[in-house]
Amino acid sequence: MIHYLKEFKHVFGNCGIIGLCYLAKTMLPNIENYWQNPILYVTGVKASGKTEFVKSMLHLYENKECKFANFKNVKYESFRACLREQNTYTKILHIDDINKPLTTEWKEIIKSAHDPFHSKHLIISGEQDLSNDVSLYSRTIHIELDNLYLHIHDNYDARNALKALLYIRENAEVGFFKFRSSIFHFLRSAIKAEIIINASYPNAEGRLKRNYASLLAGYLYYADIMPFTESEAVIALISNLSKQQIMLSNEKKGSF
């Protein structure tokens, strides 16, 4: 289990850190909807590793807790029903292969994943740039995979790390860490995360800061079994937050 986490972080770098923080967030005791479920948006050019990233990340869950849908085949009505159903066996919905502009109807249903009555976490992956429609306004985590060092083909260590990760994924029984329910530990992690995010990037949009604070709180809650330090988690999250804030600022400038 710990070996798998280490290989995942080694292969995907900062993207892996954010992915593991996201998974930790999905396990938090979400007291009175302290944070709505964040959407994780995995984007990148063709063959950049988006699907492998999501498959490897979701392998840490039991299969029954994840539901996959290819965007080419999924129906709007069935997805909406799946998002709203109170099914405890499905924790995360993954929509893959979004490679064309979304209709207004689809934008709204994806953004509605933040509504309090939805119990699902949502992962979106594809080539389509959703920054101004979904990524920004629904506080999506934006991961760029096309710059990973893994794609330097003569990188021997990177290739071996990927082989190790895929081997574990295909051959090992790997379950994500068991759910903990410590209210005191949760509140302490949540408060510390908000303080750190506010201090690190005080001028960021409030909704973006809250979303990244939720991911950092996930790390702090499960820090004892994570294969990276608090400093590494903060650097990765703040770097991603900075990118989203820049996109938001550019979008606002373009609206005048």
C-alpha positions in Angstrom: 0.0 0.0 0.0 2.6 2.5 1.0 4.9 1.3 -1.8 2.0 2.0 -4.3 1.5 5.5 -2.9 5.3 6.2 -3.2 5.4 4.9 -6.8 2.3 7.0 -7.7 3.9 10.1 -6.4 7.3 9.3 -8.0 5.7 8.8 -11.4 3.3 11.8 -11.5 5.2 14.3 -9.3 3.1 17.3 -8.2 0.2 15.9 -10.1 0.4 12.7 -8.0 0.5 14.8 -4.9 -2.6 16.6 -5.8 -4.3 13.3 -6.8 -3.5 11.7 -3.5 -4.7 14.9 -1.6 -8.0 14.6 -3.6 -8.5 11.0 -2.6 -7.7 11.9 1.0 -10.3 14.7 0.8 -12.9 12.1 -0.3 -12.4 10.2 2.9 -12.7 13.2 5.3 -15.7 13.3 7.7 -17.5 16.1 5.9 -19.2 17.7 8.9 -22.3 19.6 7.9 -20.9 20.0 4.3 -17.9 21.9 5.6 -16.7 21.7 2.1 -18.6 20.5 -0.9 -17.0 17.8 -3.0 -14.4 19.2 -5.3 -14.3 18.2 -8.9 -11.0 16.9 -10.1 -10.3 17.9 -13.7 -7.4 16.0 -15.4 -6.4 17.7 -18.6 -3.6 17.4 -21.1 -2.8 16.7 -24.8 -3.5 13.4 -26.4 -1.4 10.5 -25.0 -0.1 12.6 -22.1 -1.2 10.0 -19.5 -4.6 11.3 -18.3 -6.3 7.9 -18.3 -3.4 6.1 -16.7 -3.3 8.8 -14.0 -7.0 8.3 -13.1 -6.9 4.5 -13.4 -3.9 4.3 -11.1 -5.4 6.7 -8.6 -8.8 5.0 -8.5 -7.1 1.6 -8.1 -6.6 2.7 -4.4 -10.4 2.3 -4.0 -12.5 -0.8 -4.1 -14.0 -1.2 -7.6 -17.5 -0.8 -6.2 -16.8 2.7 -5.1 -16.0 4.1 -8.6 -18.2 4.3 -11.7 -16.7 5.0 -15.1 -18.4 6.6 -18.1 -17.0 7.5 -21.5 -18.3 10.9 -22.5 -19.0 9.7 -26.0 -21.5 7.2 -24.7 -22.9 8.6 -21.5 -26.4 10.1 -21.6 -27.2 13.4 -19.8 -30.2 12.0 -18.0 -28.5 8.9 -16.8 -25.5 10.9 -15.5 -27.7 13.3 -13.7 -29.6 10.4 -12.0 -26.3 8.7 -11.1 -24.9 11.9 -9.6 -28.0 12.3 -7.4 -28.6 8.7 -6.3 -27.9 8.1 -2.7 -25.8 5.0 -3.5 -23.1 4.4 -0.8 -21.4 1.8 -3.1 -20.4 4.5 -5.6 -18.2 7.2 -4.2 -16.5 8.6 -7.3 -17.9 9.2 -10.8 -15.3 9.4 -13.6 -16.2 11.0 -17.0 -13.5 10.3 -19.5 -12.6 11.5 -22.9 -14.2 15.0 -23.0 -12.6 16.3 -26.3 -15.2 18.7 -27.6 -17.0 21.8 -26.2 -19.7 21.1 -23.8 -23.3 22.2 -24.2 -24.8 24.6 -21.6 -26.8 21.6 -20.2 -23.7 19.6 -19.6 -21.8 22.5 -18.0 -24.6 23.1 -15.5 -24.9 19.4 -14.5 -21.1 19.1 -14.0 -21.0 22.3 -11.9 -24.0 21.1 -9.9 -21.7 18.4 -8.4 -21.0 21.0 -5.7 -24.7 21.0 -4.6 -25.0 19.8 -1.0 -27.5 17.1 -1.9 -25.0 15.4 -4.2 -23.0 12.7 -2.4 -20.6 11.9 -5.2 -17.1 13.1 -6.0 -16.5 13.8 -9.7 -13.4 13.3 -11.8 -13.3 14.6 -15.4 -10.6 13.9 -17.9 -10.0 14.9 -21.5 -8.4 17.3 -23.9 -11.1 19.9 -23.9 -10.2 23.2 -22.2 -12.9 23.7 -19.6 -11.2 26.5 -17.8 -13.7 29.3 -18.3 -16.8 27.1 -18.0 -16.2 24.4 -15.5 -12.6 24.5 -14.2 -12.9 28.0 -12.8 -16.5 28.5 -11.8 -17.0 25.2 -10.3 -13.6 25.3 -8.5 -12.2 22.3 -10.4 -8.6 21.2 -9.7 -6.7 21.7 -12.9 -3.9 19.2 -13.6 -1.6 19.5 -16.6 0.1 16.2 -17.4 1.7 17.0 -20.7 4.9 18.4 -19.0 5.6 15.4 -16.8 9.2 14.3 -16.8 7.9 10.8 -17.4 7.6 11.7 -21.1 11.4 12.2 -21.4 11.9 8.8 -23.1 15.5 8.3 -22.1 14.7 8.8 -18.4 15.5 5.3 -17.1 14.3 5.9 -13.5 11.0 7.3 -14.7 10.3 4.3 -17.0 11.2 1.9 -14.2 8.9 3.8 -11.8 6.0 3.6 -14.2 6.6 -0.2 -14.7 6.5 -0.7 -11.0 3.3 1.3 -10.6 1.6 -0.6 -13.4 2.8 -3.9 -12.0 1.3 -3.2 -8.6 -1.9 -2.0 -10.2 -2.4 -5.1 -12.2 -1.2 -7.7 -9.7 -1.7 -6.5 -6.1 -4.7 -6.1 -3.9 -4.5 -2.4 -2.9 -7.1 -0.8 -0.7 -7.2 2.9 0.2 -6.5 3.7 3.8 -9.3 3.0 6.2 -11.8 5.7 7.0 -11.1 7.5 10.3 -13.6 9.5 12.2 -11.8 11.9 14.6 -13.8 15.1 14.8 -11.0 16.8 16.7 -8.4 15.8 14.2 -10.6 16.8 11.3 -11.3 20.3 12.7 -7.6 20.8 13.6 -6.6 19.8 10.0 -9.3 22.0 8.4 -8.4 25.1 10.4 -4.6 24.6 9.8 -5.2 24.1 6.1 -7.2 27.3 5.7 -4.6 29.3 7.6 -1.8 27.9 5.4 -3.6 28.5 2.1 -4.6 32.1 3.1 -1.1 32.9 4.2 0.4 31.4 1.1 -1.9 33.0 -1.4 -4.0 35.7 0.3 -5.1 37.3 -2.9 -6.6 34.3 -4.6 -10.3 34.0 -5.2 -12.1 32.8 -2.0 -13.8 29.8 -3.6 -10.5 28.6 -5.1 -8.8 29.0 -1.7 -11.5 26.9 0.0 -11.2 24.2 -2.5 -7.4 23.9 -2.2 -7.7 24.2 1.6 -10.0 21.1 1.5 -7.3 19.1 -0.3 -4.6 20.2 2.1 -6.8 19.3 5.0 -7.1 15.8 3.4 -3.3 15.5 3.4 -3.0 16.8 7.0 -5.6 14.4 8.2 -3.8 11.4 6.8 -0.2 12.8 6.8 1.2 9.8 8.7 0.7 7.5 5.8 1.4 9.9 2.9 4.7 9.6 1.0 5.4 13.3 0.9 5.9 16.1 3.4 3.6 19.0 4.3 5.9 21.3 2.5 5.7 19.3 -0.7 1.9 19.2 -0.4 1.7 23.0 0.1 4.1 23.8 -2.8 2.1 21.5 -5.2 -1.3 22.9 -4.2 -0.2 26.6 -4.2 1.4 26.2 -7.6 -1.9 24.8 -9.0 -3.9 27.4 -7.2 -1.7 30.1 -8.7 -2.4 28.8 -12.2 -6.1 28.8 -11.7 -6.1 32.3 -10.2 -4.2 33.5 -13.3 -6.8 31.9 -15.5 -9.6 33.5 -13.5 -8.0 36.9 -13.7 -7.5 36.6 -17.4 -11.1 35.6 -17.8 -12.3 38.6 -15.9 -10.2 40.9 -18.0 -11.6 39.4 -21.2 -15.2 40.0 -20.0 -14.9 43.8 -20.3 
